[in-house]
Amino acid sequence: MRPLDGITVVAVEQAIAAPLATRHLADLGARVIKVERPGGDFARRYDRTVKGLSSHFVWVNRSKASLTLNLKHPEGRRILEALLARADVFVQNLAPGAVERLGFSTQRLQETYPSLIICHISGYGSTGPYRDKKAYDLLVQAEAGILAVTGTPETPSKAGIPVADIAAGMYAFAGILAALFRRERTGQGTVLHISLLDALAEWMGYPAYYTRYGSHAPPRTGAHHAAIAPYGPFTTGDGKMVLLGIQNEREWERFCAHVLERPDLAHDPRFEHNAARVANRDALETIIAEVFSHLSLEEVVRRLENAQIAHGHLRSVHDFLAHPQLAARGRWQEIGSPVGPLVALLPPITFADVEPVMGPVPDVGQHTDAILRELGYTPDEIARLRAEHAI
């Protein structure tokens, strides 16, 4: 039995945050009914790189049933109502106020379906001066200070992945699981409010404390760490790059003795503890660069491994796709899609005794007729709804 077998999720969702949350619910066995406008989730058209499909859509929408509904049409709203009457969880990330204008206010849903778990995902929350602002991932990264601490001293940079959407989606996923657990004990549903800004605000914990109680914000240091040294990329004598991180003084002493072969540096007043190393980062990195310039990548890695110093390779995305650790553990599996077989990663949550759901990516409205038949609609009624553009 999968953890969420028997749970039905109705998701009026688009873009990334809500679909990521519900895909993880589907991974664990929930039936996720994705409600799309008749033209489909606009994320289907972000790009066409996956054999004509959008890479974003393929990532966050496998294992779902796609139902197209025109929620501005009375029949479309009536069908959504019938679905909610059977659902355990309702997830939506439409523009602020949109579901209320459609007649699905939180208060009414709670009164009508007291066991329903309702999850609203928004950019900036349901109250406050930013409530109605449009919130795209880059904009929220900027508002949350992510760009201020990411990049080089000269150039603030966004994260290369949509961290605001991912953070909100994962908190929504966790919140829904907690709400389902509580409902098992109380029988009561609840209302969750997840915002992209709140999610990234939590992730900004270290820079926030560093800035509030220090003399300044952590500087942008590229791939180096603003508060730990040495920590980041270094070039070897053969022009290759190794990334390393020193986390404590024991590692620092081993690094000096066995990697740099300069045991005296461990007790140099400029470098004897992490705060001193950060303050004297330029001098420290100059010394490391000089030593590494006479060694090949293979020689540096050998010394790092012998000294038990954490290190990594700077891999391209192509290198990541062929990562030996992922291959050895069978993390890539085949899934179906409207354009044929695709490969996808297994979900990060690994149960020892449960196989995750790895269902196909649905075509737009692929399951509309089947779901309507479940609700009691006849073929003639479904044809009428389609003619009226209700589905």
Residue pairs with C-beta under 8 A, 6 or more apart in sequence:
1 29
1 354
2 28
2 29
2 354
2 355
2 356
2 357
3 28
3 29
3 351
3 354
4 25
4 28
4 29
4 30
4 180
5 29
5 30
6 29
7 25
7 29
7 30
7 31
7 88
7 89
7 180
8 30
8 31
8 33
8 86
8 87
8 88
8 89
9 22
9 25
9 26
9 30
9 31
9 32
9 33
9 87
9 88
9 89
9 90
9 91
10 33
10 35
10 80
10 83
10 84
10 87
10 89
10 90
10 91
11 18
11 19
11 22
11 32
11 33
11 34
11 35
11 64
11 90
11 91
11 92
12 35
12 71
12 80
12 90
12 91
12 92
12 93
12 94
12 99
13 19
13 22
13 34
13 35
13 41
13 91
13 92
13 93
14 36
14 41
14 42
14 43
14 93
14 94
15 41
15 42
15 43
15 93
15 165
16 43
16 56
16 60
16 137
16 162
16 165
16 166
16 169
17 93
17 121
17 164
17 165
17 166
17 168
17 169
17 172
17 194
17 196
18 91
18 92
18 93
18 121
18 169
18 172
19 34
19 41
19 43
19 57
19 60
19 61
19 169
20 59
20 60
20 165
20 166
20 169
20 170
20 173
21 91
21 119
21 121
21 168
21 169
21 170
21 172
21 173
21 176
22 30
22 32
22 34
22 64
22 91
23 32
23 60
23 61
23 62
23 63
23 64
24 169
24 170
24 173
24 347
24 349
25 32
25 89
25 173
25 176
26 32
26 62
26 63
26 64
26 357
26 359
27 63
27 347
27 349
27 356
27 357
27 358
28 347
28 349
28 356
28 357
29 357
30 88
30 89
31 65
32 63
32 64
32 65
33 64
33 65
33 67
33 83
33 87
33 367
33 371
34 41
34 61
34 64
34 65
34 66
34 67
34 362
35 67
35 68
35 69
35 71
35 80
35 83
36 66
36 67
36 68
36 69
36 364
36 365
37 68
37 69
37 70
37 71
38 68
38 69
38 70
38 365
38 389
38 391
39 364
40 68
40 364
40 365
41 57
41 61
43 54
43 56
43 57
43 60
44 53
44 54
44 57
44 364
45 54
46 54
46 55
46 56
46 57
47 54
47 55
47 56
48 54
49 55
50 58
50 337
50 339
50 342
51 337
51 339
51 340
51 342
52 339
53 337
53 338
53 339
53 361
57 361
58 337
58 342
58 344
58 361
60 169
61 361
61 362
62 335
62 344
62 358
62 359
62 360
62 361
63 357
63 358
63 359
63 360
64 359
64 362
65 362
65 366
65 367
65 370
65 371
66 362
66 363
66 364
66 365
66 366
66 367
66 368
67 83
67 365
67 367
67 368
67 371
67 391
68 364
68 365
68 368
68 391
69 76
69 79
69 80
69 390
69 391
70 76
70 389
70 390
70 391
71 77
71 80
71 102
72 102
73 388
73 389
73 390
74 390
75 385
75 388
75 390
75 391
76 390
76 391
77 102
77 103
77 104
79 372
79 375
79 390
79 391
80 104
82 375
83 371
83 375
84 90
84 104
84 109
84 113
84 116
85 113
87 113
87 116
88 115
88 116
88 117
88 180
89 116
89 117
89 118
89 119
89 176
89 179
89 180
90 109
90 116
90 117
90 118
90 119
91 119
91 121
91 172
91 176
92 99
92 119
92 120
92 121
93 120
93 121
93 122
95 132
95 134
96 122
96 123
96 126
96 131
96 132
97 132
99 105
99 120
100 106
106 118
106 120
106 191
109 116
109 118
110 116
110 118
110 189
110 191
113 189
114 188
114 189
115 183
115 187
115 188
115 189
116 189
117 176
117 179
117 180
117 183
117 189
117 190
117 192
118 189
118 190
118 191
118 192
119 172
119 175
119 176
119 179
119 191
119 192
119 194
120 126
120 191
120 192
120 193
120 194
121 168
121 169
121 172
121 194
121 195
121 196
122 131
122 135
122 193
122 194
122 195
122 196
123 130
123 133
123 134
123 135
123 140
123 195
123 196
123 197
124 130
124 131
124 133
124 135
124 140
124 195
124 196
124 197
125 131
125 193
125 195
125 197
125 198
126 193
130 143
130 197
135 164
135 196
135 197
137 158
137 162
137 163
137 164
137 165
137 196
138 158
140 164
140 196
140 197
140 200
141 147
141 158
141 159
141 163
141 164
141 200
142 158
143 197
144 164
144 197
144 200
144 201
144 203
144 204
145 204
145 207
145 208
146 158
146 159
146 163
146 164
146 200
146 203
146 204
147 156
147 157
147 158
148 156
148 217
148 220
149 204
149 207
149 217
149 218
149 220
149 226
150 156
150 157
150 158
150 159
150 220
151 157
151 220
151 222
152 220
152 221
152 222
153 219
153 220
153 221
155 220
156 220
163 200
163 203
164 196
164 197
164 199
164 200
165 196
167 196
167 199
167 200
167 202
167 203
168 194
168 195
168 196
168 198
168 199
170 199
171 194
171 198
171 199
171 202
172 192
172 194
175 192
175 194
176 192
179 189
179 190
179 192
182 188
182 190
183 189
183 190
201 208
206 218
206 227
207 217
207 218
207 226
210 217
210 218
210 226
210 227
211 217
211 218
218 226
218 227
219 226
220 226
221 232
222 232
223 232
223 233
223 243
224 231
224 232
224 233
224 281
225 231
225 232
225 245
226 278
227 274
227 278
228 245
228 246
228 247
228 274
228 278
229 246
229 274
229 277
229 278
229 281
229 284
229 285
230 244
230 245
230 246
230 255
230 277
230 284
230 285
230 288
231 244
231 245
231 246
232 243
232 244
232 245
233 241
233 242
233 243
233 314
234 241
234 242
234 243
234 244
234 285
234 288
234 289
234 292
234 300
235 241
235 289
235 292
235 293
236 242
236 292
236 293
236 295
236 296
236 297
236 299
236 300
237 292
237 293
237 294
237 295
237 296
238 296
238 297
240 296
240 297
241 297
241 313
241 314
242 292
242 297
242 300
242 301
242 304
242 311
242 312
242 313
242 314
243 311
243 312
243 313
243 314
244 255
244 304
244 309
244 310
244 311
244 312
245 310
245 311
246 252
246 255
246 274
246 309
247 310
249 273
249 274
251 307
251 308
251 309
251 310
252 266
252 271
252 274
252 277
253 263
253 266
254 307
254 308
254 309
255 307
255 309
256 262
256 263
256 264
256 265
256 266
257 263
257 266
257 307
258 303
258 306
258 307
259 291
259 300
259 303
259 304
259 307
259 309
260 287
260 288
260 291
261 291
262 287
262 291
265 271
265 287
266 272
269 276
270 276
270 277
270 279
270 280
270 283
270 284
271 277
271 280
271 284
277 284
292 300
295 303
301 311
304 311
305 311
313 319
315 323
326 332
326 345
330 346
331 345
331 346
332 343
332 344
332 345
332 346
333 343
333 344
333 345
333 346
333 358
334 341
334 342
334 343
334 344
335 341
335 342
335 343
335 344
335 358
335 359
335 360
335 361
336 342
336 359
336 360
336 361
337 360
337 361
338 361
338 362
338 363
338 366
342 361
344 358
346 356
346 358
347 356
349 356
365 391
368 382
368 391
369 382
372 381
372 382
372 385
372 391
373 382
377 385
382 391
385 391
